Amino acid sequence: MKTGYSKLSYSLAIIAGFFLPLTAYLEPAPYTFAMICLLLGGIFGYFWPKESWRWGLWISGPSIAFIILSIAFAGQLKVFLEKDLPVILTTLIASSVGSFLLALIAIKQAKSKS
């Protein structure tokens, strides 16, 4: 995939994805976490708008990898369905929507300056 971005932007998204699940249970639990994911995805979408919604995949990638390994080696399918699946879906959807929306704003601003 050749986008013209440095590897730093992708590395930052993956590193953010490692630390994002640590905020999953802040009170009020689902709303605060969803807003953090939306904001984080929006930051990546604004500064690197060509990737748009795909930043949500880069951000949620580490969580998905950890959970797949957890299910494969520990067999905790019930825990996955009750605790981890909502966190993954929230991360994936909120960060993708946030990055998509702010990418649109960044693209409109760039066009208006031209």
DSSP file (Angstrom, degrees, kcal/mol; ACC not computed):
  #  RESIDUE AA STRUCTURE BP1 BP2  ACC     N-H-->O    O-->H-N    N-H-->O    O-->H-N    TCO  KAPPA ALPHA  PHI   PSI    X-CA   Y-CA   Z-CA
    1    1 A M              0   0    0      0, 0.0     2,-0.7     0, 0.0     0, 0.0   0.000 360.0 360.0 360.0 116.8    0.0    0.0    0.0
    2    2 A K        +     0   0    0      1,-0.1     0, 0.0     2,-0.1     0, 0.0  -0.912 360.0 147.0-111.2 110.3    1.6    3.2   -1.1
    3    3 A T        -     0   0    0     -2,-0.7    -1,-0.1     2,-0.2     3,-0.1   0.547  61.1-114.4-117.6 -12.7    0.0    6.3    0.3
    4    4 A G  S    S+     0   0    0      1,-0.4     2,-0.2     0, 0.0    -2,-0.1   0.383  75.4 124.1  91.7  -4.8    2.9    8.7    0.7
    5    5 A Y        -     0   0    0      1,-0.1    -1,-0.4    43,-0.0    -2,-0.2  -0.569  63.7-112.9 -86.1 153.8    2.7    8.8    4.5
    6    6 A S    >>  -     0   0    0     -2,-0.2     4,-0.8     1,-0.1     3,-0.7  -0.347  26.4-110.4 -77.7 166.1    5.7    7.9    6.6
    7    7 A K  H 3> S+     0   0    0      1,-0.2     4,-2.4     2,-0.2     5,-0.2   0.658 110.4  77.4 -70.3 -14.4    5.7    4.8    8.7
    8    8 A L  H 3> S+     0   0    0      1,-0.2     4,-2.6     2,-0.2    -1,-0.2   0.900  90.3  51.8 -62.7 -41.5    5.5    7.1   11.8
    9    9 A S  H <> S+     0   0    0     -3,-0.7     4,-1.8     1,-0.2    -1,-0.2   0.908 112.6  44.6 -64.6 -41.2    1.8    7.7   11.3
   10   10 A Y  H  X S+     0   0    0     -4,-0.8     4,-2.1     2,-0.2    -1,-0.2   0.885 112.6  52.1 -69.1 -38.1    1.0    4.0   11.1
   11   11 A S  H  X S+     0   0    0     -4,-2.4     4,-2.6     1,-0.2    -2,-0.2   0.903 108.4  51.2 -64.1 -40.9    3.3    3.3   14.1
   12   12 A L  H  X S+     0   0    0     -4,-2.6     4,-2.6     1,-0.2    -1,-0.2   0.891 109.0  51.0 -62.9 -39.5    1.5    5.9   16.1
   13   13 A A  H  X S+     0   0    0     -4,-1.8     4,-1.8     2,-0.2    -2,-0.2   0.905 112.1  46.3 -65.5 -40.6   -1.9    4.4   15.3
   14   14 A I  H  X S+     0   0    0     -4,-2.1     4,-1.3     2,-0.2    -2,-0.2   0.908 112.8  49.4 -68.5 -41.3   -0.7    0.9   16.4
   15   15 A I  H  X S+     0   0    0     -4,-2.6     4,-1.4     1,-0.2     3,-0.4   0.912 110.7  50.3 -64.1 -41.5    0.8    2.3   19.6
   16   16 A A  H  X S+     0   0    0     -4,-2.6     4,-1.8     1,-0.2    -1,-0.2   0.874 106.6  56.6 -62.3 -36.1   -2.4    4.2   20.3
   17   17 A G  H  < S+     0   0    0     -4,-1.8    -1,-0.2     1,-0.2    -2,-0.2   0.789 102.9  54.7 -66.0 -27.7   -4.3    0.9   19.7
   18   18 A F  H  < S+     0   0    0     -4,-1.3    -1,-0.2    -3,-0.4    -2,-0.2   0.884 116.3  36.2 -70.0 -38.3   -2.2   -0.8   22.4
   19   19 A F  H >< S+     0   0    0     -4,-1.4     3,-1.1     1,-0.2     4,-0.3   0.649  97.8  81.0 -91.6 -15.9   -3.1    1.8   25.0
   20   20 A L  G >< S+     0   0    0     -4,-1.8     3,-1.9     1,-0.2    -1,-0.2   0.880  84.2  59.2 -61.8 -41.6   -6.7    2.4   24.0
   21   21 A P  G >  S+     0   0    0      0, 0.0     3,-1.5     0, 0.0    -1,-0.2   0.724  91.3  71.9 -62.9 -17.3   -8.2   -0.7   25.7
   22   22 A L  G <  S+     0   0    0     -3,-1.1     3,-0.3     1,-0.3    -2,-0.2   0.738  98.3  48.7 -67.0 -20.1   -6.8    0.6   29.1
   23   23 A T  G X  S+     0   0    0     -3,-1.9     3,-1.3    -4,-0.3    -1,-0.3   0.305  81.3 103.9 -98.0   8.2   -9.5    3.3   28.9
   24   24 A A  T <  S+     0   0    0     -3,-1.5     9,-0.2     1,-0.3    -1,-0.2   0.759  81.9  42.5 -66.6 -25.6  -12.4    1.0   28.1
   25   25 A Y  T 3  S+     0   0    0     -3,-0.3    -1,-0.3    -4,-0.2     2,-0.2   0.037  76.2 133.3-116.1  28.7  -13.9    0.9   31.6
   26   26 A L    <   -     0   0    0     -3,-1.3     7,-0.3     3,-0.3     6,-0.3  -0.536  67.5 -73.6 -71.0 144.4  -13.7    4.6   32.6
   27   27 A E  S    S+     0   0    0      1,-0.2    -1,-0.1    -2,-0.2    -2,-0.1  -0.640 128.6  38.8 -85.9 142.6  -17.0    5.8   34.0
   28   28 A P  S  > S-     0   0    0      0, 0.0     4,-2.3     0, 0.0     5,-0.4   0.452  99.8-154.0 -68.6 121.3  -19.5    6.3   32.5
   29   29 A A  H  > S+     0   0    0      1,-0.2     4,-1.5    -4,-0.2    -3,-0.3   0.790  73.8  28.2 -48.2 -65.6  -18.2    3.2   30.8
   30   30 A P  H  > S+     0   0    0      0, 0.0     4,-1.9     0, 0.0    -1,-0.2   0.857 120.5  51.4 -74.0 -28.6  -19.3    3.0   27.2
   31   31 A Y  H  > S+     0   0    0     -3,-0.3     4,-2.1     2,-0.2    -2,-0.2   0.917 110.0  46.0 -75.4 -43.1  -19.7    6.7   26.5
   32   32 A T  H  X S+     0   0    0     -4,-2.3     4,-2.2    -6,-0.3    -1,-0.2   0.923 115.0  48.3 -64.1 -43.7  -16.4    7.9   27.7
   33   33 A F  H  X S+     0   0    0     -4,-1.5     4,-2.4    -5,-0.4    -2,-0.2   0.904 110.8  50.7 -64.3 -41.7  -14.6    5.1   25.8
   34   34 A A  H  X S+     0   0    0     -4,-1.9     4,-2.5    -5,-0.2    -1,-0.2   0.890 110.6  49.3 -64.3 -38.4  -16.5    5.8   22.6
   35   35 A M  H  X S+     0   0    0     -4,-2.1     4,-2.5     2,-0.2    -1,-0.2   0.878 110.1  50.9 -69.2 -36.7  -15.7    9.5   22.8
   36   36 A I  H  X S+     0   0    0     -4,-2.2     4,-2.7     2,-0.2    -2,-0.2   0.922 112.8  46.4 -64.8 -43.0  -12.0    8.7   23.3
   37   37 A C  H  X S+     0   0    0     -4,-2.4     4,-2.7     2,-0.2     5,-0.2   0.908 112.7  49.9 -64.5 -42.1  -12.0    6.4   20.3
   38   38 A L  H  X S+     0   0    0     -4,-2.5     4,-2.1     2,-0.2    -2,-0.2   0.918 113.8  45.3 -62.4 -44.4  -13.9    9.0   18.2
   39   39 A L  H  X S+     0   0    0     -4,-2.5     4,-2.2     2,-0.2    -2,-0.2   0.915 113.6  48.8 -66.5 -44.1  -11.4   11.7   19.2
   40   40 A L  H  X S+     0   0    0     -4,-2.7     4,-1.8     1,-0.2    -2,-0.2   0.929 113.8  45.6 -63.9 -45.5   -8.4    9.5   18.6
   41   41 A G  H  X S+     0   0    0     -4,-2.7     4,-2.5     1,-0.2    -1,-0.2   0.880 111.1  54.9 -63.0 -37.3   -9.6    8.4   15.2
   42   42 A G  H  X S+     0   0    0     -4,-2.1     4,-2.3    -5,-0.2    -2,-0.2   0.871 103.9  53.9 -64.2 -37.8  -10.5   12.0   14.4
   43   43 A I  H  X S+     0   0    0     -4,-2.2     4,-2.1     2,-0.2     5,-0.2   0.939 112.2  43.7 -62.3 -46.2   -7.0   13.1   15.1
   44   44 A F  H  X S+     0   0    0     -4,-1.8     4,-2.1     1,-0.2    -2,-0.2   0.901 114.3  50.7 -66.5 -39.8   -5.6   10.6   12.7
   45   45 A G  H  < S+     0   0    0     -4,-2.5    -1,-0.2     1,-0.2     7,-0.2   0.843 111.2  48.6 -66.0 -33.3   -8.2   11.4   10.1
   46   46 A Y  H  < S+     0   0    0     -4,-2.3    -2,-0.2    -5,-0.2    -1,-0.2   0.921 117.8  37.7 -73.7 -44.0   -7.6   15.1   10.3
   47   47 A F  H  < S+     0   0    0     -4,-2.1    -2,-0.2     1,-0.3    -1,-0.2   0.769 131.6  27.8 -82.1 -25.3   -3.8   15.0   10.0
   48   48 A W  S >X S+     0   0    0     -4,-2.1     3,-1.0    -5,-0.2     4,-0.5  -0.617  71.9 165.1-132.7  74.1   -3.7   12.1    7.4
   49   49 A P  T 34  +     0   0    0      0, 0.0     3,-0.3     0, 0.0    -1,-0.1   0.644  60.7  75.8 -73.3 -15.9   -7.0   12.4    5.5
   50   50 A K  T 34 S+     0   0    0      1,-0.2    -5,-0.1     2,-0.1    -2,-0.0   0.841  96.9  49.1 -65.5 -29.9   -6.1   10.1    2.6
   51   51 A E  T X4 S+     0   0    0     -3,-1.0     3,-2.1     1,-0.2    -1,-0.2   0.762  84.5 166.2 -78.7 -25.0   -6.5    7.0    4.7
   52   52 A S  G ><  +     0   0    0     -4,-0.5     3,-1.3    -3,-0.3     4,-0.2  -0.201  66.9   6.3  50.8-121.0   -9.9    8.2    6.0
   53   53 A W  G >  S+     0   0    0      1,-0.3     3,-1.6     2,-0.2     4,-0.5   0.651 114.2  81.0 -69.4 -16.2  -11.9    5.5    7.8
   54   54 A R  G X> S+     0   0    0     -3,-2.1     4,-1.7     1,-0.3     3,-0.5   0.671  73.5  76.0 -68.4 -14.9   -9.0    3.0    7.6
   55   55 A W  H <> S+     0   0    0     -3,-1.3     4,-2.5     1,-0.2    -1,-0.3   0.834  87.1  62.4 -63.2 -29.4   -7.4    4.6   10.6
   56   56 A G  H <> S+     0   0    0     -3,-1.6     4,-2.1     1,-0.2    -1,-0.2   0.866 102.8  48.9 -61.9 -35.5  -10.0    2.8   12.7
   57   57 A L  H <> S+     0   0    0     -3,-0.5     4,-1.1    -4,-0.5    -1,-0.2   0.902 111.7  48.4 -69.8 -40.9   -8.7   -0.5   11.5
   58   58 A W  H  < S+     0   0    0     -4,-1.7    -2,-0.2     1,-0.2    -1,-0.2   0.887 113.9  47.1 -66.0 -38.3   -5.1    0.5   12.3
   59   59 A I  H  < S+     0   0    0     -4,-2.5     4,-0.4     1,-0.2    -2,-0.2   0.897 117.7  40.3 -71.6 -40.5   -6.1    1.7   15.8
   60   60 A S  H  X S+     0   0    0     -4,-2.1     4,-2.1    -5,-0.2    -1,-0.2   0.545  92.1  91.9 -86.9  -6.1   -8.2   -1.4   16.6
   61   61 A G  H  X S+     0   0    0     -4,-1.1     4,-2.5     1,-0.2     5,-0.2   0.901  83.4  49.7 -55.8 -48.2   -5.7   -3.9   15.1
   62   62 A P  H  > S+     0   0    0      0, 0.0     4,-2.5     0, 0.0    -1,-0.2   0.897 111.1  50.1 -61.5 -38.5   -3.7   -4.6   18.3
   63   63 A S  H  > S+     0   0    0     -4,-0.4     4,-2.2     2,-0.2    -2,-0.2   0.915 111.2  48.7 -64.6 -41.8   -6.8   -5.2   20.3
   64   64 A I  H  X S+     0   0    0     -4,-2.1     4,-2.3     2,-0.2    -1,-0.2   0.908 111.4  49.9 -64.1 -41.8   -8.1   -7.7   17.7
   65   65 A A  H  X S+     0   0    0     -4,-2.5     4,-2.2     1,-0.2    -2,-0.2   0.922 111.1  48.9 -64.0 -44.1   -4.8   -9.4   17.6
   66   66 A F  H  X S+     0   0    0     -4,-2.5     4,-2.2     1,-0.2    -1,-0.2   0.902 112.5  47.8 -61.6 -41.0   -4.6   -9.8   21.3
   67   67 A I  H  X S+     0   0    0     -4,-2.2     4,-2.5     2,-0.2     5,-0.2   0.885 109.5  51.9 -71.4 -37.9   -8.1  -11.2   21.5
   68   68 A I  H  X S+     0   0    0     -4,-2.3     4,-2.4     2,-0.2    -1,-0.2   0.924 112.5  46.6 -62.2 -43.3   -7.6  -13.7   18.7
   69   69 A L  H  X S+     0   0    0     -4,-2.2     4,-2.4     2,-0.2     5,-0.4   0.882 111.0  52.8 -65.1 -37.6   -4.5  -14.9   20.6
   70   70 A S  H  X>S+     0   0    0     -4,-2.2     4,-2.3     2,-0.2     5,-0.7   0.911 112.2  43.9 -64.2 -42.9   -6.4  -15.0   23.8
   71   71 A I  H  X5S+     0   0    0     -4,-2.5     4,-1.0     3,-0.2    -2,-0.2   0.904 114.8  50.2 -68.4 -40.5   -9.2  -17.1   22.3
   72   72 A A  H  <5S+     0   0    0     -4,-2.4    -2,-0.2    -5,-0.2    -1,-0.2   0.893 124.2  26.1 -66.3 -40.5   -6.7  -19.4   20.5
   73   73 A F  H  <5S+     0   0    0     -4,-2.4    -2,-0.2    -5,-0.2    -3,-0.2   0.759 133.3  30.1 -99.7 -26.7   -4.5  -20.2   23.5
   74   74 A A  H  <5S-     0   0    0     -4,-2.3    -3,-0.2    -5,-0.4    -2,-0.1   0.639  87.8-138.1-108.0 -18.2   -6.8  -19.7   26.5
   75   75 A G     << +     0   0    0     -4,-1.0     2,-1.1    -5,-0.7     3,-0.3   0.843  44.8 153.8  67.2  34.3  -10.2  -20.7   25.0
   76   76 A Q     >  +     0   0    0     -6,-0.6     4,-2.1     1,-0.2    -1,-0.2  -0.425   7.0 145.7 -93.9  59.3  -12.1  -17.9   26.7
   77   77 A L  H  > S+     0   0    0     -2,-1.1     4,-2.4     1,-0.2    -1,-0.2   0.881  70.8  52.3 -65.5 -38.4  -14.9  -17.6   24.2
   78   78 A K  H  > S+     0   0    0     -3,-0.3     4,-1.9     2,-0.2    -1,-0.2   0.915 110.7  47.1 -65.6 -42.2  -17.5  -16.7   26.8
   79   79 A V  H  >>S+     0   0    0      1,-0.2     4,-3.0     2,-0.2     5,-1.2   0.893 110.7  54.4 -64.1 -39.1  -15.3  -13.9   28.2
   80   80 A F  I  <>S+     0   0    0     -4,-2.1     5,-3.0     1,-0.2    -2,-0.2   0.938 109.9  45.3 -58.9 -48.2  -14.7  -12.7   24.7
   81   81 A L  I  <5S+     0   0    0     -4,-2.4    -1,-0.2     3,-0.2    -2,-0.2   0.848 120.5  39.3 -67.2 -33.8  -18.4  -12.4   23.9
   82   82 A E  I  <5S+     0   0    0     -4,-1.9    -2,-0.2    -5,-0.2    -1,-0.2   0.875 134.5   8.6 -85.3 -38.8  -19.3  -10.7   27.2
   83   83 A K  I  X5S+     0   0    0     -4,-3.0     4,-0.9    -5,-0.2    -3,-0.2   0.825 126.8  41.8-112.0 -45.1  -16.4   -8.3   27.7
   84   84 A D  I  ><S+     0   0    0     -5,-1.2     4,-2.6     1,-0.2     5,-0.2   0.858 103.5  61.1 -83.2 -36.4  -14.1   -8.1   24.7
   85   85 A L  H  ><S+     0   0    0     -5,-3.0     4,-2.7    -6,-0.2     5,-0.2   0.919 104.9  48.6 -60.7 -45.4  -16.4   -8.0   21.7
   86   86 A P  H  > S+     0   0    0      0, 0.0     4,-2.3     0, 0.0    -1,-0.2   0.886 112.0  50.5 -61.6 -35.3  -18.2   -4.8   22.8
   87   87 A V  H  X S+     0   0    0     -4,-0.9     4,-2.5     2,-0.2    -2,-0.2   0.925 112.4  46.3 -66.5 -43.7  -14.8   -3.1   23.4
   88   88 A I  H  X S+     0   0    0     -4,-2.6     4,-3.0     2,-0.2     5,-0.2   0.934 114.0  47.4 -64.2 -46.1  -13.6   -4.2   19.9
   89   89 A L  H  X S+     0   0    0     -4,-2.7     4,-2.7    -5,-0.2     5,-0.4   0.904 113.1  48.5 -64.2 -40.6  -16.8   -3.1   18.2
   90   90 A T  H  X S+     0   0    0     -4,-2.3     4,-2.3    -5,-0.2     5,-0.4   0.931 114.1  46.6 -63.5 -45.1  -16.8    0.3   20.0
   91   91 A T  H  X S+     0   0    0     -4,-2.5     4,-1.9    -5,-0.2     5,-0.3   0.943 116.2  44.4 -61.3 -48.2  -13.1    0.9   19.1
   92   92 A L  H  X S+     0   0    0     -4,-3.0     4,-1.5    -5,-0.2    -2,-0.2   0.935 119.9  38.5 -64.6 -48.9  -13.6   -0.1   15.5
   93   93 A I  H  X S+     0   0    0     -4,-2.7     4,-2.6    -5,-0.2     5,-0.2   0.946 118.9  44.9 -71.4 -48.8  -16.8    1.8   14.8
   94   94 A A  H  X S+     0   0    0     -4,-2.3     4,-2.5    -5,-0.4     5,-0.2   0.911 116.1  45.1 -66.6 -42.0  -16.1    5.0   16.8
   95   95 A S  H  X S+     0   0    0     -4,-1.9     4,-2.2    -5,-0.4    -1,-0.2   0.868 114.3  49.6 -71.4 -33.1  -12.5    5.4   15.6
   96   96 A S  H  X S+     0   0    0     -4,-1.5     4,-2.2    -5,-0.3    -2,-0.2   0.923 113.8  45.1 -68.4 -43.3  -13.5    4.7   12.0
   97   97 A V  H  X S+     0   0    0     -4,-2.6     4,-2.6     2,-0.2     5,-0.2   0.922 114.0  49.8 -65.5 -43.7  -16.4    7.2   12.1
   98   98 A G  H  X S+     0   0    0     -4,-2.5     4,-2.2    -5,-0.2     5,-0.2   0.917 113.1  45.1 -61.7 -44.2  -14.2    9.8   13.8
   99   99 A S  H  X S+     0   0    0     -4,-2.2     4,-1.6     1,-0.2    -1,-0.2   0.874 113.3  50.9 -70.0 -35.1  -11.4    9.5   11.3
  100  100 A F  H  X S+     0   0    0     -4,-2.2     4,-1.9    -5,-0.2    -2,-0.2   0.933 112.2  46.0 -65.2 -45.9  -13.9    9.6    8.4
  101  101 A L  H  X S+     0   0    0     -4,-2.6     4,-1.7     1,-0.2    -2,-0.2   0.925 115.7  43.8 -66.6 -45.1  -15.6   12.7    9.6
  102  102 A L  H  X S+     0   0    0     -4,-2.2     4,-2.3    -5,-0.2    -1,-0.2   0.783 109.2  58.0 -73.9 -24.3  -12.5   14.7   10.4
  103  103 A A  H  X S+     0   0    0     -4,-1.6     4,-2.5    -5,-0.2    -1,-0.2   0.892 105.5  51.2 -66.7 -39.0  -10.9   13.5    7.1
  104  104 A L  H  X S+     0   0    0     -4,-1.9     4,-2.4     2,-0.2    -2,-0.2   0.914 110.6  48.3 -61.9 -41.9  -13.9   15.1    5.3
  105  105 A I  H  X S+     0   0    0     -4,-1.7     4,-2.4     2,-0.2    -2,-0.2   0.922 111.9  49.0 -63.8 -44.2  -13.4   18.3    7.2
  106  106 A A  H  X S+     0   0    0     -4,-2.3     4,-2.1     1,-0.2    -2,-0.2   0.890 111.7  49.2 -63.9 -39.3   -9.6   18.3    6.5
  107  107 A I  H  X S+     0   0    0     -4,-2.5     4,-2.2     2,-0.2    -1,-0.2   0.912 111.2  49.4 -67.4 -41.7  -10.2   17.7    2.8
  108  108 A K  H  X S+     0   0    0     -4,-2.4     4,-2.2     1,-0.2    -2,-0.2   0.898 111.1  49.9 -63.7 -39.6  -12.8   20.5    2.6
  109  109 A Q  H  X S+     0   0    0     -4,-2.4     4,-1.4     1,-0.2    -1,-0.2   0.900 110.5  49.8 -65.2 -39.3  -10.4   22.9    4.3
  110  110 A A  H  X S+     0   0    0     -4,-2.1     4,-0.9     1,-0.2    -2,-0.2   0.885 111.9  48.2 -66.6 -37.9   -7.6   22.0    1.9
  111  111 A K  H  < S+     0   0    0     -4,-2.2     3,-0.3     1,-0.2    -1,-0.2   0.876 109.1  52.8 -70.0 -36.8   -9.9   22.5   -1.1
  112  112 A S  H  < S+     0   0    0     -4,-2.2    -1,-0.2     1,-0.2    -2,-0.2   0.799 107.5  52.2 -70.5 -26.3  -11.1   25.9    0.2
  113  113 A K  H  <        0   0    0     -4,-1.4    -1,-0.2     1,-0.2    -2,-0.2   0.745 360.0 360.0 -77.6 -23.2   -7.5   27.1    0.6
  114  114 A S     <        0   0    0     -4,-0.9    -1,-0.2    -3,-0.3    -2,-0.2   0.475 360.0 360.0 -77.7 360.0   -6.7   26.1   -3.0
